[in-house]
Every structure is written in structure tokens, then in C-alpha cells.
Amino acid sequence: MTHHDRTPAATAPLAGLRVLDLTIAMAGPLCTQRLGDMGAEIIKVESPNRPDITRSAVMADVLLDGEATPYLTLNRNKRSIGIDLKVQGARAVLDRLVPSVDIVIQNMRPLVARRLGLDYASFKRLKDNIIYVSISGYGEDGPMVERPGQDLLVQSFSGLTWLAGTEDGPPHPAPVYMIDVMTSHLATEGVLAAVVQRDRTGIGCEVKVSLLGAALEVQIQELSTWLTTGRFVKRGKAPYASTFQEPPYGIYKTGDGHIAIAQSSLGVIAEVLGSNALADLAASRPVREEHAAIDEWRDRVYPVIADLLAGWETEAAVEALHARGVWCGPVNDYPSLLAHPQLQGCFATMEHPTAGPVTTVAPQIRFSTQPEPQLAPAPALGADTDDVLSAIGYAPQEIAALRAAGAVA
């Protein structure tokens, strides 16, 4: 599906809500994009001299007519206003804009937000029932409060990277910005809860989320197990997908690719693969209290399964194991994923005025009142400045004066 209109559909769930987007990078923009996909009007504020860093964040050496794909990917369904808050007169524009919005979202470091007067107290003075969302790296205080909240750094700080790989290998980070995505979900949930509360009581609030909080929530089962019992499973000789999961949980090479196997019966797998050795291993699992023996047993199981599956083709192994109730599936690369019929309807194409067609992941929340979401491409910086300022009462000559002064662009 291809869409162009930037006006939210009246039937969309969040139609009528207006969001002031002061975010950059990924966690914040993905949150506001999700709100825009659901019908909220998103006004993205950027400095013409210091725009969102994703505008220049080249990924895989790809530029589309000078546009970086991360910006095009994370900023659909938004309007853009260029305001340079370091220029005299620009702050007055922002202050005049705030009473017309329902929600403000920012992801600056907490002390920076306070220093710039972009904290909750400052916005609450302008609109008492404002909903204000703060996305930080490590929370609102503590010794890490001013450290940069970047995905890989937070994965590493939170202990997440120690949960996969082998004992003699390095810590194993996720290859994607998983924590940014999780944080964007937390922020979106916080917005929606605050909107329900305001509609019910008339009272706005401040919503605080952090990348560190998201990283801890991702590990809620593993951390809870360790905090409650003290049992932390160290990485062993086998390339674990997760140290907290027992074999066969993991990925194995086949004759023509790879297969993933989740929590399943080792005995059943031994039957399917025709292995007495694996059956004996399954039967010899040490009792639950013998932690050291279990760790040693785990290291012996993985290579046996790996040797057996090396002689199977992926599809045959998946079909044979699936028929016996084993949770398993092929490991796709991007081309094989795209070719699979399950992916029909999962992508959408937007026509950008300069970058051309941009194909991306379609909104993954669907509503009966909005069966096919409207998608508009990411805006050029300041593309909607005049329209947004006119809507809050600025006359053309006032806008021209602000532009001449460099306050807006």
C-alpha cells in the first residue's frame, strides 16, 4: 500500500490528539511515529542547525537522494517545524505552540531538559493538564544520569550481553536496536494510559521511561530467577542462545541452512533424529539441585544435536520435528523471509518527494475502524513550519520576521 496524505484519518483511534515531538534518534521518534500511525497529529520540532541525528545516520552505506534511511523509517505520519531554540524569539514560538497540544515527548538527558527549560514543570506552567513524556537513558537521577543512553551501551550495562555465546567468546549483544524499540513501546503505553487518565479525571501527568528500564524488563524472567534464587547460569562451551534456557534451545546448522529449536523434549528429538546417544543424554540429566553437573551436561548435549542435524536439510528437519510437536522453525535471512507467504501485508511503500519510493514495515497494530492505516512519508525539515505557526495565530509577516531572524526555518 502506498499513501501520501499527512492528515490523520478521522476514524483513527487517536484522531484529535496533538503531540509535540521533541525527540531524536530512535526510541522517541519510534514512539511518536506509532502514535501518528494511530491517528494523532505529530508536530516534530527540529533545529535547522542541529536536526535529528538520524537525518545523517547512514545505514549500510545507503542514501536515497541524500536522505538517510533511518530518518525516513522513523518519521512517517509527522509534520515538521524548524525552530532554533538558541535564537532569540524562538522560545516564544514554542511556548505559544504548547497550549495547542495534548502531549509533549522528549528524550534529552534529564539535566539538559531542566537546563533548557524543557522539563515537565516548565510545560505544566503553559498548560496545566499537559501530558509530558520523558525518555532517558538511565533514569532521572543516579551516577549514570548524564551518560548517553545508547542501545548497545545500555544492553551492555544491564547485563543482557552476558546471556548468550560461549565462555571463551565475548559478550553477545543483539544486532538490532532492541532496547530502543522496547523503550518506544513503554513510552507509547505510558502516553495511552495518561490519555485515559486525563479523559477520566481532567488531570495531566508526567510519564518517565528509560532505556535501562526497558533493558531490565526484557530480562524480567532471568533477573527474577537470579534475584530470587541466586542461580546465574554462566556461559559454557556450547554456543547458547540463552544461558537461562536448557538444550535443545538454540540454533543449529543443517545441510543447507540453519534450524531454530525452542523449549522441547530431548527424548522426542532423539526419536525423530534416530539417536540412542541423545536419548541416553536426555535420560541422564542430573537432578535440579546439582547445578554444576547440569552445567556440564548442557555442554555435552548441544554438540550431539548439532552433529545429528548437520545431516538433515532444513525443511525436512522442520517437518519431521514439527510433526512430533517439537517447537522449531527455519532460520531465514532477509531474502528468504521476504519470499515467505506469511509476510504478505507486513510491508508498506511510501512515496517520498525526493527519495522516491520507501518500503518499510507497516504498522503492526490494526484497528477495525482503520483497517488500512494512512501512511505519509517522513517530512523535510521545516516543511510544515508556516502551516503550524499560522494555526496558532501567527500572521504571515510575523512568520517572515522569525524566519529572517533565524528563529524558525
ZADREN-138049 format. One record per residue (C-alpha): residue number from 0; x, z negated, y. Coordinates in nm, 3 decimals. Layout:
<nodes>
+-----+---------+---------+---------+
| num |      xx |      zz |      yy |
+-----+---------+---------+---------+
| NUM |       X |       Z |       Y |
...
+-----+---------+---------+---------+
</nodes>
This chain:
<nodes>
+-----+---------+---------+---------+
| num |      xx |      zz |      yy |
+-----+---------+---------+---------+
|   0 |   0.000 |   0.000 |   0.000 |
|   1 |   0.119 |   0.081 |   0.350 |
|   2 |  -0.012 |  -0.084 |   0.667 |
|   3 |   0.066 |  -0.060 |   1.037 |
|   4 |  -0.179 |  -0.272 |   1.239 |
|   5 |  -0.037 |  -0.600 |   1.372 |
|   6 |  -0.381 |  -0.751 |   1.445 |
|   7 |  -0.479 |  -1.010 |   1.181 |
|   8 |  -0.794 |  -0.929 |   0.987 |
|   9 |  -1.093 |  -1.139 |   1.094 |
|  10 |  -1.171 |  -1.215 |   0.728 |
|  11 |  -0.823 |  -1.350 |   0.652 |
|  12 |  -0.818 |  -1.725 |   0.568 |
|  13 |  -0.608 |  -1.831 |   0.871 |
|  14 |  -0.759 |  -1.587 |   1.123 |
|  15 |  -0.788 |  -1.756 |   1.462 |
|  16 |  -0.481 |  -1.978 |   1.424 |
|  17 |  -0.192 |  -1.907 |   1.658 |
|  18 |   0.166 |  -2.001 |   1.566 |
|  19 |   0.469 |  -2.026 |   1.797 |
|  20 |   0.764 |  -1.933 |   1.576 |
|  21 |   1.099 |  -2.071 |   1.697 |
|  22 |   1.273 |  -2.020 |   1.362 |
|  23 |   1.573 |  -1.819 |   1.246 |
|  24 |   1.741 |  -1.730 |   0.914 |
|  25 |   1.517 |  -1.765 |   0.605 |
|  26 |   1.329 |  -2.090 |   0.539 |
|  27 |   1.148 |  -2.091 |   0.874 |
|  28 |   1.078 |  -1.717 |   0.904 |
|  29 |   0.950 |  -1.700 |   0.545 |
|  30 |   0.709 |  -1.986 |   0.621 |
|  31 |   0.575 |  -1.817 |   0.934 |
|  32 |   0.558 |  -1.481 |   0.757 |
|  33 |   0.347 |  -1.641 |   0.483 |
|  34 |   0.112 |  -1.781 |   0.749 |
|  35 |   0.096 |  -1.437 |   0.908 |
|  36 |   0.015 |  -1.279 |   0.573 |
|  37 |  -0.280 |  -1.518 |   0.552 |
|  38 |  -0.410 |  -1.408 |   0.891 |
|  39 |  -0.251 |  -1.638 |   1.150 |
|  40 |  -0.118 |  -1.477 |   1.467 |
|  41 |   0.258 |  -1.533 |   1.474 |
|  42 |   0.445 |  -1.515 |   1.805 |
|  43 |   0.817 |  -1.503 |   1.724 |
|  44 |   1.033 |  -1.626 |   2.010 |
|  45 |   1.389 |  -1.494 |   2.024 |
|  46 |   1.658 |  -1.495 |   2.285 |
|  47 |   1.754 |  -1.137 |   2.375 |
|  48 |   2.118 |  -1.254 |   2.384 |
|  49 |   2.107 |  -1.472 |   2.069 |
|  50 |   1.841 |  -1.322 |   1.841 |
|  51 |   1.754 |  -1.429 |   1.489 |
|  52 |   2.078 |  -1.411 |   1.289 |
|  53 |   1.909 |  -1.208 |   1.015 |
|  54 |   1.891 |  -0.912 |   1.254 |
|  55 |   2.262 |  -0.869 |   1.190 |
|  56 |   2.281 |  -1.023 |   0.840 |
|  57 |   2.378 |  -0.710 |   0.649 |
|  58 |   2.297 |  -0.743 |   0.278 |
|  59 |   2.463 |  -0.521 |   0.015 |
|  60 |   2.619 |  -0.310 |   0.295 |
|  61 |   2.275 |  -0.168 |   0.384 |
|  62 |   2.143 |  -0.089 |   0.730 |
|  63 |   1.824 |   0.110 |   0.798 |
|  64 |   1.877 |   0.287 |   1.131 |
|  65 |   2.070 |  -0.016 |   1.250 |
|  66 |   1.819 |  -0.269 |   1.111 |
|  67 |   1.931 |  -0.529 |   0.853 |
|  68 |   1.703 |  -0.562 |   0.553 |
|  69 |   1.682 |  -0.947 |   0.568 |
|  70 |   1.515 |  -0.931 |   0.911 |
|  71 |   1.279 |  -0.653 |   0.804 |
|  72 |   1.193 |  -0.850 |   0.490 |
|  73 |   1.118 |  -1.188 |   0.651 |
|  74 |   0.933 |  -1.096 |   0.969 |
|  75 |   0.636 |  -0.874 |   0.889 |
|  76 |   0.300 |  -0.957 |   1.047 |
|  77 |   0.458 |  -1.106 |   1.360 |
|  78 |   0.468 |  -1.031 |   1.730 |
|  79 |   0.796 |  -1.069 |   1.918 |
|  80 |   0.856 |  -1.214 |   2.264 |
|  81 |   1.204 |  -1.223 |   2.411 |
|  82 |   1.275 |  -1.544 |   2.607 |
|  83 |   1.621 |  -1.667 |   2.704 |
|  84 |   1.574 |  -2.041 |   2.744 |
|  85 |   1.914 |  -2.071 |   2.910 |
|  86 |   1.792 |  -1.869 |   3.211 |
|  87 |   1.608 |  -2.046 |   3.494 |
|  88 |   1.235 |  -1.985 |   3.476 |
|  89 |   1.229 |  -1.913 |   3.102 |
|  90 |   1.132 |  -2.267 |   3.003 |
|  91 |   0.829 |  -2.246 |   3.230 |
|  92 |   0.717 |  -1.941 |   3.032 |
|  93 |   0.745 |  -2.131 |   2.704 |
|  94 |   0.561 |  -2.433 |   2.849 |
|  95 |   0.280 |  -2.207 |   2.967 |
|  96 |   0.258 |  -2.048 |   2.624 |
|  97 |   0.235 |  -2.372 |   2.424 |
|  98 |  -0.123 |  -2.473 |   2.522 |
|  99 |  -0.248 |  -2.140 |   2.382 |
| 100 |  -0.108 |  -2.202 |   2.031 |
| 101 |  -0.213 |  -2.430 |   1.746 |
| 102 |   0.118 |  -2.471 |   1.567 |
| 103 |   0.488 |  -2.479 |   1.663 |
| 104 |   0.751 |  -2.430 |   1.393 |
| 105 |   1.126 |  -2.467 |   1.447 |
| 106 |   1.431 |  -2.509 |   1.223 |
| 107 |   1.701 |  -2.630 |   1.461 |
| 108 |   1.923 |  -2.924 |   1.381 |
| 109 |   1.734 |  -3.237 |   1.492 |
| 110 |   1.971 |  -3.342 |   1.771 |
| 111 |   1.980 |  -2.985 |   1.904 |
| 112 |   1.599 |  -2.973 |   1.922 |
| 113 |   1.594 |  -3.302 |   2.115 |
| 114 |   1.870 |  -3.193 |   2.350 |
| 115 |   1.686 |  -2.869 |   2.434 |
| 116 |   1.353 |  -3.046 |   2.482 |
| 117 |   1.206 |  -2.864 |   2.181 |
| 118 |   1.116 |  -3.176 |   1.986 |
| 119 |   0.767 |  -3.300 |   1.896 |
| 120 |   0.736 |  -3.535 |   2.193 |
| 121 |   0.806 |  -3.251 |   2.438 |
| 122 |   0.541 |  -3.023 |   2.287 |
| 123 |   0.287 |  -3.304 |   2.249 |
| 124 |   0.301 |  -3.359 |   2.624 |
| 125 |   0.193 |  -2.997 |   2.671 |
| 126 |  -0.082 |  -3.006 |   2.406 |
| 127 |  -0.192 |  -3.337 |   2.261 |
| 128 |  -0.323 |  -3.208 |   1.929 |
| 129 |  -0.040 |  -2.965 |   1.861 |
| 130 |   0.080 |  -2.931 |   1.502 |
| 131 |   0.460 |  -2.934 |   1.509 |
| 132 |   0.676 |  -2.849 |   1.208 |
| 133 |   1.045 |  -2.939 |   1.196 |
| 134 |   1.259 |  -2.780 |   0.922 |
| 135 |   1.602 |  -2.942 |   0.898 |
| 136 |   1.897 |  -2.916 |   0.663 |
| 137 |   1.942 |  -3.278 |   0.558 |
| 138 |   1.659 |  -3.470 |   0.726 |
| 139 |   1.613 |  -3.627 |   1.067 |
| 140 |   1.895 |  -3.884 |   1.050 |
| 141 |   2.191 |  -3.999 |   0.841 |
| 142 |   2.557 |  -3.890 |   0.837 |
| 143 |   2.470 |  -3.528 |   0.745 |
| 144 |   2.214 |  -3.476 |   1.019 |
| 145 |   2.426 |  -3.236 |   1.223 |
| 146 |   2.570 |  -3.041 |   0.931 |
| 147 |   2.450 |  -2.681 |   0.892 |
| 148 |   2.161 |  -2.656 |   0.647 |
| 149 |   2.263 |  -2.352 |   0.446 |
| 150 |   2.123 |  -2.281 |   0.100 |
| 151 |   2.446 |  -2.274 |  -0.104 |
| 152 |   2.577 |  -2.583 |   0.075 |
| 153 |   2.258 |  -2.777 |   0.004 |
| 154 |   2.245 |  -2.662 |  -0.359 |
| 155 |   2.598 |  -2.791 |  -0.398 |
| 156 |   2.543 |  -3.117 |  -0.207 |
| 157 |   2.226 |  -3.201 |  -0.402 |
| 158 |   2.390 |  -3.190 |  -0.747 |
| 159 |   2.195 |  -2.882 |  -0.853 |
| 160 |   2.501 |  -2.667 |  -0.924 |
| 161 |   2.625 |  -2.905 |  -1.199 |
| 162 |   2.325 |  -2.836 |  -1.424 |
| 163 |   2.440 |  -2.504 |  -1.575 |
| 164 |   2.752 |  -2.344 |  -1.712 |
| 165 |   3.035 |  -2.479 |  -1.926 |
| 166 |   3.259 |  -2.786 |  -1.898 |
| 167 |   3.565 |  -2.577 |  -1.815 |
| 168 |   3.388 |  -2.349 |  -1.568 |
| 169 |   3.299 |  -2.402 |  -1.202 |
| 170 |   2.965 |  -2.541 |  -1.081 |
| 171 |   2.693 |  -2.280 |  -1.114 |
| 172 |   2.484 |  -2.201 |  -0.802 |
| 173 |   2.165 |  -1.998 |  -0.804 |
| 174 |   2.244 |  -1.640 |  -0.698 |
| 175 |   1.949 |  -1.629 |  -0.455 |
| 176 |   1.846 |  -1.847 |  -0.160 |
| 177 |   1.624 |  -2.057 |  -0.384 |
| 178 |   1.628 |  -2.369 |  -0.166 |
| 179 |   1.531 |  -2.174 |   0.146 |
| 180 |   1.232 |  -2.033 |  -0.040 |
| 181 |   1.128 |  -2.374 |  -0.171 |
| 182 |   1.163 |  -2.523 |   0.179 |
| 183 |   0.942 |  -2.248 |   0.321 |
| 184 |   0.673 |  -2.343 |   0.070 |
| 185 |   0.697 |  -2.712 |   0.167 |
| 186 |   0.665 |  -2.619 |   0.534 |
| 187 |   0.365 |  -2.394 |   0.467 |
| 188 |   0.191 |  -2.665 |   0.265 |
| 189 |   0.258 |  -2.912 |   0.546 |
| 190 |   0.105 |  -2.676 |   0.802 |
| 191 |  -0.208 |  -2.623 |   0.594 |
| 192 |  -0.255 |  -2.996 |   0.535 |
| 193 |  -0.208 |  -3.068 |   0.906 |
| 194 |  -0.463 |  -2.799 |   0.998 |
| 195 |  -0.719 |  -2.956 |   0.762 |
| 196 |  -0.649 |  -3.298 |   0.913 |
| 197 |  -0.682 |  -3.169 |   1.269 |
| 198 |  -1.005 |  -2.988 |   1.190 |
| 199 |  -1.145 |  -3.308 |   1.040 |
| 200 |  -1.017 |  -3.561 |   1.297 |
| 201 |  -0.908 |  -3.361 |   1.603 |
| 202 |  -0.560 |  -3.513 |   1.578 |
| 203 |  -0.242 |  -3.307 |   1.554 |
| 204 |   0.080 |  -3.430 |   1.396 |
| 205 |   0.446 |  -3.373 |   1.330 |
| 206 |   0.543 |  -3.230 |   0.989 |
| 207 |   0.901 |  -3.281 |   0.869 |
| 208 |   1.062 |  -3.100 |   0.577 |
| 209 |   1.424 |  -3.035 |   0.484 |
| 210 |   1.633 |  -2.815 |   0.261 |
| 211 |   1.774 |  -3.127 |   0.095 |
| 212 |   1.421 |  -3.249 |   0.022 |
| 213 |   1.337 |  -2.914 |  -0.135 |
| 214 |   1.653 |  -2.923 |  -0.346 |
| 215 |   1.562 |  -3.270 |  -0.473 |
| 216 |   1.206 |  -3.161 |  -0.554 |
| 217 |   1.338 |  -2.865 |  -0.752 |
| 218 |   1.524 |  -3.121 |  -0.965 |
| 219 |   1.238 |  -3.370 |  -0.988 |
| 220 |   1.234 |  -3.382 |  -1.370 |
| 221 |   1.611 |  -3.402 |  -1.411 |
| 222 |   1.664 |  -3.657 |  -1.132 |
| 223 |   1.374 |  -3.872 |  -1.253 |
| 224 |   1.516 |  -3.873 |  -1.606 |
| 225 |   1.858 |  -3.981 |  -1.480 |
| 226 |   1.728 |  -4.235 |  -1.226 |
| 227 |   1.502 |  -4.397 |  -1.486 |
| 228 |   1.730 |  -4.392 |  -1.790 |
| 229 |   2.084 |  -4.330 |  -1.665 |
| 230 |   2.114 |  -4.033 |  -1.904 |
| 231 |   2.305 |  -3.747 |  -1.739 |
| 232 |   2.396 |  -3.464 |  -1.973 |
| 233 |   2.739 |  -3.324 |  -1.898 |
| 234 |   2.813 |  -2.957 |  -1.938 |
| 235 |   2.965 |  -2.874 |  -2.275 |
| 236 |   3.146 |  -2.587 |  -2.440 |
| 237 |   2.832 |  -2.369 |  -2.462 |
| 238 |   2.705 |  -2.184 |  -2.152 |
| 239 |   2.396 |  -2.395 |  -2.092 |
| 240 |   2.111 |  -2.259 |  -1.884 |
| 241 |   2.038 |  -2.626 |  -1.810 |
| 242 |   2.225 |  -2.932 |  -1.930 |
| 243 |   1.896 |  -3.121 |  -1.946 |
| 244 |   1.745 |  -2.879 |  -2.200 |
| 245 |   1.833 |  -2.864 |  -2.568 |
| 246 |   1.909 |  -2.550 |  -2.766 |
| 247 |   1.777 |  -2.287 |  -2.805 |
| 248 |   1.706 |  -2.296 |  -2.426 |
| 249 |   1.926 |  -2.027 |  -2.276 |
| 250 |   2.019 |  -1.659 |  -2.259 |
| 251 |   2.183 |  -1.472 |  -2.547 |
| 252 |   2.344 |  -1.129 |  -2.577 |
| 253 |   2.178 |  -0.882 |  -2.813 |
| 254 |   2.295 |  -0.549 |  -2.946 |
| 255 |   2.152 |  -0.364 |  -2.645 |
| 256 |   2.097 |  -0.626 |  -2.376 |
| 257 |   2.001 |  -0.994 |  -2.350 |
| 258 |   1.717 |  -1.219 |  -2.457 |
| 259 |   1.598 |  -1.547 |  -2.300 |
| 260 |   1.461 |  -1.823 |  -2.522 |
| 261 |   1.282 |  -2.126 |  -2.381 |
| 262 |   1.187 |  -2.455 |  -2.550 |
| 263 |   1.111 |  -2.355 |  -2.911 |
| 264 |   1.157 |  -2.471 |  -3.271 |
| 265 |   1.507 |  -2.414 |  -3.403 |
| 266 |   1.367 |  -2.420 |  -3.755 |
| 267 |   1.128 |  -2.134 |  -3.683 |
| 268 |   1.404 |  -1.934 |  -3.513 |
| 269 |   1.623 |  -1.988 |  -3.821 |
| 270 |   1.346 |  -1.849 |  -4.042 |
| 271 |   1.292 |  -1.542 |  -3.821 |
| 272 |   1.664 |  -1.468 |  -3.798 |
| 273 |   1.719 |  -1.544 |  -4.167 |
| 274 |   1.988 |  -1.809 |  -4.122 |
| 275 |   2.040 |  -2.106 |  -4.355 |
| 276 |   2.322 |  -2.226 |  -4.130 |
| 277 |   2.090 |  -2.252 |  -3.831 |
| 278 |   1.824 |  -2.418 |  -4.045 |
| 279 |   2.080 |  -2.678 |  -4.156 |
| 280 |   2.181 |  -2.739 |  -3.795 |
| 281 |   1.818 |  -2.781 |  -3.693 |
| 282 |   1.767 |  -3.038 |  -3.966 |
| 283 |   2.086 |  -3.227 |  -3.881 |
| 284 |   2.004 |  -3.312 |  -3.520 |
| 285 |   2.124 |  -3.668 |  -3.451 |
| 286 |   1.868 |  -3.934 |  -3.362 |
| 287 |   1.767 |  -3.961 |  -2.998 |
| 288 |   1.976 |  -4.270 |  -2.923 |
| 289 |   2.306 |  -4.108 |  -3.031 |
| 290 |   2.384 |  -3.934 |  -2.704 |
| 291 |   2.746 |  -3.841 |  -2.775 |
| 292 |   2.655 |  -3.698 |  -3.116 |
| 293 |   2.369 |  -3.498 |  -2.964 |
| 294 |   2.603 |  -3.350 |  -2.702 |
| 295 |   2.845 |  -3.242 |  -2.976 |
| 296 |   2.557 |  -3.099 |  -3.185 |
| 297 |   2.434 |  -2.894 |  -2.890 |
| 298 |   2.773 |  -2.726 |  -2.859 |
| 299 |   2.755 |  -2.620 |  -3.225 |
| 300 |   2.404 |  -2.471 |  -3.204 |
| 301 |   2.449 |  -2.218 |  -2.925 |
| 302 |   2.724 |  -2.004 |  -3.083 |
| 303 |   2.532 |  -1.981 |  -3.412 |
| 304 |   2.224 |  -1.841 |  -3.237 |
| 305 |   2.445 |  -1.614 |  -3.027 |
| 306 |   2.614 |  -1.467 |  -3.335 |
| 307 |   2.280 |  -1.403 |  -3.504 |
| 308 |   2.116 |  -1.233 |  -3.206 |
| 309 |   2.416 |  -1.010 |  -3.143 |
| 310 |   2.299 |  -0.804 |  -3.441 |
| 311 |   1.945 |  -0.755 |  -3.309 |
| 312 |   1.810 |  -0.519 |  -3.043 |
| 313 |   1.627 |  -0.700 |  -2.765 |
| 314 |   1.278 |  -0.558 |  -2.820 |
| 315 |   1.289 |  -0.617 |  -3.195 |
| 316 |   1.408 |  -0.976 |  -3.149 |
| 317 |   1.144 |  -1.049 |  -2.886 |
| 318 |   0.864 |  -0.908 |  -3.104 |
| 319 |   0.978 |  -1.092 |  -3.417 |
| 320 |   1.024 |  -1.425 |  -3.244 |
| 321 |   0.708 |  -1.394 |  -3.035 |
| 322 |   0.505 |  -1.327 |  -3.350 |
| 323 |   0.609 |  -1.673 |  -3.475 |
| 324 |   0.522 |  -1.848 |  -3.149 |
| 325 |   0.875 |  -1.866 |  -3.007 |
| 326 |   0.880 |  -1.856 |  -2.627 |
| 327 |   1.113 |  -1.569 |  -2.547 |
| 328 |   1.146 |  -1.251 |  -2.344 |
| 329 |   1.382 |  -0.977 |  -2.234 |
| 330 |   1.633 |  -1.027 |  -1.955 |
| 331 |   1.565 |  -0.749 |  -1.705 |
| 332 |   1.787 |  -0.604 |  -1.439 |
| 333 |   1.614 |  -0.462 |  -1.129 |
| 334 |   1.563 |  -0.108 |  -1.265 |
| 335 |   1.411 |  -0.227 |  -1.594 |
| 336 |   1.199 |  -0.481 |  -1.407 |
| 337 |   1.056 |  -0.214 |  -1.176 |
| 338 |   0.974 |   0.011 |  -1.470 |
| 339 |   0.764 |  -0.256 |  -1.643 |
| 340 |   0.386 |  -0.213 |  -1.610 |
| 341 |   0.348 |  -0.586 |  -1.534 |
| 342 |   0.495 |  -0.523 |  -1.190 |
| 343 |   0.220 |  -0.287 |  -1.075 |
| 344 |   0.079 |  -0.410 |  -0.744 |
| 345 |   0.362 |  -0.656 |  -0.681 |
| 346 |   0.530 |  -0.450 |  -0.408 |
| 347 |   0.417 |  -0.303 |  -0.078 |
| 348 |   0.559 |  -0.045 |   0.162 |
| 349 |   0.552 |  -0.081 |   0.541 |
| 350 |   0.639 |   0.196 |   0.785 |
| 351 |   0.887 |   0.066 |   1.041 |
| 352 |   0.906 |   0.270 |   1.365 |
| 353 |   1.283 |   0.320 |   1.343 |
| 354 |   1.396 |   0.202 |   0.998 |
| 355 |   1.133 |   0.413 |   0.820 |
| 356 |   0.957 |   0.301 |   0.502 |
| 357 |   1.045 |  -0.053 |   0.393 |
| 358 |   0.936 |  -0.153 |   0.043 |
| 359 |   0.917 |  -0.526 |  -0.017 |
| 360 |   0.749 |  -0.795 |  -0.225 |
| 361 |   0.378 |  -0.802 |  -0.146 |
| 362 |   0.206 |  -1.132 |  -0.055 |
| 363 |   0.170 |  -1.330 |  -0.374 |
| 364 |  -0.132 |  -1.536 |  -0.265 |
| 365 |  -0.453 |  -1.335 |  -0.281 |
| 366 |  -0.797 |  -1.424 |  -0.147 |
| 367 |  -1.136 |  -1.274 |  -0.235 |
| 368 |  -1.211 |  -1.242 |   0.138 |
| 369 |  -0.888 |  -1.046 |   0.188 |
| 370 |  -0.830 |  -0.856 |  -0.138 |
| 371 |  -0.567 |  -0.627 |   0.014 |
| 372 |  -0.359 |  -0.807 |   0.281 |
| 373 |  -0.278 |  -0.621 |   0.600 |
| 374 |   0.095 |  -0.580 |   0.648 |
| 375 |   0.267 |  -0.482 |   0.970 |
| 376 |   0.645 |  -0.422 |   0.986 |
| 377 |   0.887 |  -0.663 |   1.150 |
| 378 |   0.879 |  -0.619 |   1.530 |
| 379 |   1.154 |  -0.500 |   1.757 |
| 380 |   1.293 |  -0.783 |   1.969 |
| 381 |   1.055 |  -0.844 |   2.260 |
| 382 |   0.816 |  -0.570 |   2.153 |
| 383 |   0.514 |  -0.783 |   2.246 |
| 384 |   0.652 |  -0.972 |   2.547 |
| 385 |   0.422 |  -0.808 |   2.804 |
| 386 |   0.109 |  -0.844 |   2.591 |
| 387 |   0.176 |  -1.211 |   2.511 |
| 388 |   0.252 |  -1.301 |   2.872 |
| 389 |  -0.049 |  -1.108 |   3.003 |
| 390 |  -0.272 |  -1.300 |   2.761 |
| 391 |  -0.166 |  -1.634 |   2.916 |
| 392 |  -0.226 |  -1.518 |   3.272 |
| 393 |   0.100 |  -1.361 |   3.393 |
| 394 |   0.045 |  -1.075 |   3.637 |
| 395 |   0.248 |  -0.753 |   3.594 |
| 396 |   0.461 |  -0.831 |   3.899 |
| 397 |   0.540 |  -1.180 |   3.763 |
| 398 |   0.649 |  -1.032 |   3.431 |
| 399 |   0.864 |  -0.779 |   3.614 |
| 400 |   1.029 |  -1.058 |   3.812 |
| 401 |   1.101 |  -1.260 |   3.495 |
| 402 |   1.248 |  -0.952 |   3.333 |
| 403 |   1.466 |  -0.880 |   3.635 |
| 404 |   1.596 |  -1.237 |   3.622 |
| 405 |   1.678 |  -1.205 |   3.253 |
| 406 |   1.435 |  -1.484 |   3.157 |
| 407 |   1.234 |  -1.254 |   2.931 |
| 408 |   1.305 |  -0.922 |   2.762 |
+-----+---------+---------+---------+
</nodes>
